[in-house]
Amino acid sequence: MIKKSVVIYKHKTSVALEYEFWEALKKISKKDKISLSQLIEKVDELRTTKNLSSALRVYILHYYKII
């Protein structure tokens, strides 16, 4: 588990994800030509759960059409 500090909505927050999920987020942000922070903000706006880390994992699974 890797815990990183990210800035979303001009506020610093920490997110803990497995290495593979961080790599997937980096690839998605590069492909979509947005920053990692912008991508996390996007997921945060769409999430229906309290946990941002869980929402990011689900977003990645949907992005790659795994579920």
OpenMM code with the backbone's topology and positions (N, CA, C; nanometers):
from openmm import Vec3, app, unit

residues = "MET ILE LYS LYS SER VAL VAL ILE TYR LYS HIS LYS THR SER VAL ALA LEU GLU TYR GLU PHE TRP GLU ALA LEU LYS LYS ILE SER LYS LYS ASP LYS ILE SER LEU SER GLN LEU ILE GLU LYS VAL ASP GLU LEU ARG THR THR LYS ASN LEU SER SER ALA LEU ARG VAL TYR ILE LEU HIS TYR TYR LYS ILE ILE".split()
positions = [
    Vec3(0.0851, -0.1158, 0.0000),
    Vec3(0.0000, 0.0000, 0.0000),
    Vec3(0.0904, 0.1232, 0.0000),
    Vec3(0.0627, 0.2147, -0.0915),
    Vec3(0.1396, 0.3380, -0.1024),
    Vec3(0.0475, 0.4548, -0.0708),
    Vec3(0.0883, 0.5346, 0.0262),
    Vec3(0.0095, 0.6507, 0.0650),
    Vec3(0.0753, 0.7747, 0.0063),
    Vec3(-0.0024, 0.8517, -0.0712),
    Vec3(0.0491, 0.9729, -0.1343),
    Vec3(-0.0381, 1.0915, -0.0969),
    Vec3(0.0266, 1.2071, -0.0891),
    Vec3(-0.0462, 1.3317, -0.0697),
    Vec3(-0.0771, 1.3897, -0.2065),
    Vec3(-0.2000, 1.4280, -0.2266),
    Vec3(-0.2419, 1.4908, -0.3523),
    Vec3(-0.3204, 1.6171, -0.3193),
    Vec3(-0.3195, 1.7103, -0.4124),
    Vec3(-0.3948, 1.8328, -0.3941),
    Vec3(-0.5189, 1.8264, -0.4822),
    Vec3(-0.6349, 1.8310, -0.4181),
    Vec3(-0.7608, 1.8377, -0.4924),
    Vec3(-0.8420, 1.9521, -0.4339),
    Vec3(-0.9018, 2.0262, -0.5208),
    Vec3(-0.9793, 2.1447, -0.4809),
    Vec3(-0.8954, 2.2389, -0.3950),
    Vec3(-0.7663, 2.2476, -0.4282),
    Vec3(-0.6710, 2.3358, -0.3576),
    Vec3(-0.6463, 2.2953, -0.2122),
    Vec3(-0.6808, 2.1709, -0.1792),
    Vec3(-0.6565, 2.1191, -0.0444),
    Vec3(-0.5759, 1.9907, -0.0547),
    Vec3(-0.4837, 1.9747, 0.0373),
    Vec3(-0.4017, 1.8550, 0.0404),
    Vec3(-0.4771, 1.7429, 0.1115),
    Vec3(-0.4754, 1.6263, 0.0511),
    Vec3(-0.5355, 1.5087, 0.1129),
    Vec3(-0.4459, 1.3890, 0.0841),
    Vec3(-0.4595, 1.2849, 0.1596),
    Vec3(-0.3778, 1.1664, 0.1347),
    Vec3(-0.4663, 1.0526, 0.0858),
    Vec3(-0.4074, 0.9744, -0.0021),
    Vec3(-0.4784, 0.8607, -0.0609),
    Vec3(-0.3854, 0.7403, -0.0537),
    Vec3(-0.4369, 0.6287, -0.0076),
    Vec3(-0.3594, 0.5051, 0.0008),
    Vec3(-0.4128, 0.4055, -0.1015),
    Vec3(-0.3242, 0.3644, -0.1910),
    Vec3(-0.3595, 0.2669, -0.2949),
    Vec3(-0.2417, 0.1733, -0.3178),
    Vec3(-0.2703, 0.0582, -0.3710),
    Vec3(-0.1654, -0.0336, -0.4114),
    Vec3(-0.0903, 0.0259, -0.5311),
    Vec3(0.0349, -0.0160, -0.5466),
    Vec3(0.1216, 0.0339, -0.6531),
    Vec3(0.0542, 0.0248, -0.7897),
    Vec3(-0.0085, -0.0881, -0.8162),
    Vec3(-0.0696, -0.1094, -0.9477),
    Vec3(-0.1803, -0.0085, -0.9772),
    Vec3(-0.2553, 0.0295, -0.8755),
    Vec3(-0.3605, 0.1297, -0.8945),
    Vec3(-0.3019, 0.2681, -0.9200),
    Vec3(-0.1921, 0.3024, -0.8507),
    Vec3(-0.1263, 0.4313, -0.8794),
    Vec3(-0.0775, 0.4339, -1.0248),
    Vec3(-0.0212, 0.3246, -1.0693),
    Vec3(0.0279, 0.3181, -1.2075),
    Vec3(-0.0878, 0.3314, -1.3071),
    Vec3(-0.1986, 0.2666, -1.2776),
    Vec3(-0.3158, 0.2765, -1.3652),
    Vec3(-0.3662, 0.4201, -1.3706),
    Vec3(-0.3724, 0.4879, -1.2558),
    Vec3(-0.4166, 0.6280, -1.2541),
    Vec3(-0.3242, 0.7168, -1.3361),
    Vec3(-0.1939, 0.6935, -1.3255),
    Vec3(-0.0975, 0.7713, -1.4048),
    Vec3(-0.1202, 0.7496, -1.5545),
    Vec3(-0.1434, 0.6251, -1.5942),
    Vec3(-0.1679, 0.5943, -1.7358),
    Vec3(-0.2968, 0.6589, -1.7851),
    Vec3(-0.4015, 0.6538, -1.7039),
    Vec3(-0.5292, 0.7136, -1.7418),
    Vec3(-0.5151, 0.8642, -1.7553),
    Vec3(-0.4488, 0.9286, -1.6590),
    Vec3(-0.4344, 1.0744, -1.6656),
    Vec3(-0.3514, 1.1151, -1.7867),
    Vec3(-0.2491, 1.0376, -1.8184),
    Vec3(-0.1670, 1.0683, -1.9363),
    Vec3(-0.2491, 1.0504, -2.0644),
    Vec3(-0.3238, 0.9411, -2.0726),
    Vec3(-0.4052, 0.9143, -2.1911),
    Vec3(-0.5130, 1.0208, -2.2095),
    Vec3(-0.5746, 1.0634, -2.0989),
    Vec3(-0.6821, 1.1630, -2.1046),
    Vec3(-0.6296, 1.3067, -2.1034),
    Vec3(-0.4965, 1.3204, -2.0956),
    Vec3(-0.4294, 1.4520, -2.0999),
    Vec3(-0.4778, 1.5467, -1.9899),
    Vec3(-0.4863, 1.4908, -1.8687),
    Vec3(-0.5180, 1.5712, -1.7515),
    Vec3(-0.4194, 1.5336, -1.6404),
    Vec3(-0.4062, 1.6208, -1.5440),
    Vec3(-0.3151, 1.5906, -1.4338),
    Vec3(-0.3760, 1.4838, -1.3433),
    Vec3(-0.2909, 1.4228, -1.2648),
    Vec3(-0.3368, 1.3218, -1.1706),
    Vec3(-0.4362, 1.3843, -1.0723),
    Vec3(-0.4077, 1.5051, -1.0279),
    Vec3(-0.4989, 1.5740, -0.9358),
    Vec3(-0.6350, 1.5992, -1.0004),
    Vec3(-0.6350, 1.6379, -1.1265),
    Vec3(-0.7621, 1.6607, -1.1968),
    Vec3(-0.8413, 1.5319, -1.2095),
    Vec3(-0.7734, 1.4231, -1.2361),
    Vec3(-0.8396, 1.2931, -1.2464),
    Vec3(-0.9004, 1.2541, -1.1116),
    Vec3(-0.8256, 1.2730, -1.0051),
    Vec3(-0.8762, 1.2384, -0.8725),
    Vec3(-0.9947, 1.3271, -0.8362),
    Vec3(-0.9895, 1.4541, -0.8728),
    Vec3(-1.1042, 1.5440, -0.8504),
    Vec3(-1.2278, 1.4930, -0.9247),
    Vec3(-1.2067, 1.4492, -1.0486),
    Vec3(-1.3170, 1.3970, -1.1300),
    Vec3(-1.3820, 1.2769, -1.0616),
    Vec3(-1.2989, 1.1859, -1.0144),
    Vec3(-1.3508, 1.0667, -0.9462),
    Vec3(-1.4206, 1.1077, -0.8170),
    Vec3(-1.3638, 1.2025, -0.7469),
    Vec3(-1.4240, 1.2487, -0.6221),
    Vec3(-1.5634, 1.3066, -0.6453),
    Vec3(-1.5809, 1.3788, -0.7536),
    Vec3(-1.7116, 1.4368, -0.7868),
    Vec3(-1.8147, 1.3291, -0.8201),
    Vec3(-1.7678, 1.2189, -0.8782),
    Vec3(-1.8581, 1.1121, -0.9218),
    Vec3(-1.8872, 1.0076, -0.8149),
    Vec3(-1.8066, 1.0041, -0.7119),
    Vec3(-1.8175, 0.8925, -0.6167),
    Vec3(-1.9463, 0.8934, -0.5370),
    Vec3(-1.9874, 0.7720, -0.5033),
    Vec3(-2.1094, 0.7546, -0.4234),
    Vec3(-2.0775, 0.6912, -0.2885),
    Vec3(-1.9496, 0.6699, -0.2608),
    Vec3(-1.9054, 0.6138, -0.1336),
    Vec3(-1.8275, 0.7186, -0.0558),
    Vec3(-1.8083, 0.6934, 0.0721),
    Vec3(-1.7326, 0.7873, 0.1551),
    Vec3(-1.5821, 0.7757, 0.1336),
    Vec3(-1.5379, 0.6611, 0.0881),
    Vec3(-1.3954, 0.6334, 0.0787),
    Vec3(-1.3416, 0.6654, -0.0616),
    Vec3(-1.2527, 0.7630, -0.0700),
    Vec3(-1.1965, 0.8030, -0.1990),
    Vec3(-1.1106, 0.6932, -0.2597),
    Vec3(-1.0322, 0.6265, -0.1788),
    Vec3(-0.9473, 0.5180, -0.2311),
    Vec3(-1.0307, 0.4095, -0.2976),
    Vec3(-1.1394, 0.3724, -0.2351),
    Vec3(-1.2285, 0.2713, -0.2941),
    Vec3(-1.2893, 0.3219, -0.4238),
    Vec3(-1.3301, 0.4480, -0.4242),
    Vec3(-1.3885, 0.5065, -0.5452),
    Vec3(-1.2878, 0.5067, -0.6594),
    Vec3(-1.1615, 0.5327, -0.6289),
    Vec3(-1.0576, 0.5316, -0.7328),
    Vec3(-1.0386, 0.3914, -0.7890),
    Vec3(-1.0379, 0.2924, -0.7029),
    Vec3(-1.0235, 0.1538, -0.7504),
    Vec3(-1.1391, 0.1147, -0.8435),
    Vec3(-1.2596, 0.1484, -0.8033),
    Vec3(-1.3774, 0.1150, -0.8849),
    Vec3(-1.3726, 0.1907, -1.0174),
    Vec3(-1.3325, 0.3170, -1.0141),
    Vec3(-1.3209, 0.3962, -1.1367),
    Vec3(-1.2240, 0.3291, -1.2343),
    Vec3(-1.1099, 0.2847, -1.1832),
    Vec3(-1.0099, 0.2183, -1.2686),
    Vec3(-1.0685, 0.0914, -1.3290),
    Vec3(-1.1384, 0.0127, -1.2493),
    Vec3(-1.1995, -0.1101, -1.3016),
    Vec3(-1.3001, -0.0778, -1.4117),
    Vec3(-1.3814, 0.0246, -1.3903),
    Vec3(-1.4775, 0.0649, -1.4939),
    Vec3(-1.4051, 0.1187, -1.6174),
    Vec3(-1.3011, 0.1955, -1.5969),
    Vec3(-1.2268, 0.2546, -1.7080),
    Vec3(-1.1742, 0.1447, -1.8012),
    Vec3(-1.1204, 0.0407, -1.7406),
    Vec3(-1.0666, -0.0687, -1.8215),
    Vec3(-1.1714, -0.1764, -1.8501),
    Vec3(-1.2970, -0.1452, -1.8165),
    Vec3(-1.4109, -0.2337, -1.8438),
    Vec3(-1.3916, -0.3734, -1.7868),
    Vec3(-1.3368, -0.3753, -1.6682),
    Vec3(-1.3144, -0.5028, -1.5990),
    Vec3(-1.4430, -0.5472, -1.5316),
    Vec3(-1.5248, -0.4493, -1.4890),
    Vec3(-1.6508, -0.4879, -1.4262),
    Vec3(-1.7654, -0.4283, -1.5049),
] * unit.nanometer
topology = app.Topology()
chain = topology.addChain("A")
for resn in residues:
    res = topology.addResidue(resn, chain)
    for name in ("N", "CA", "C"):
        topology.addAtom(name, app.Element.getBySymbol(name[0]), res)
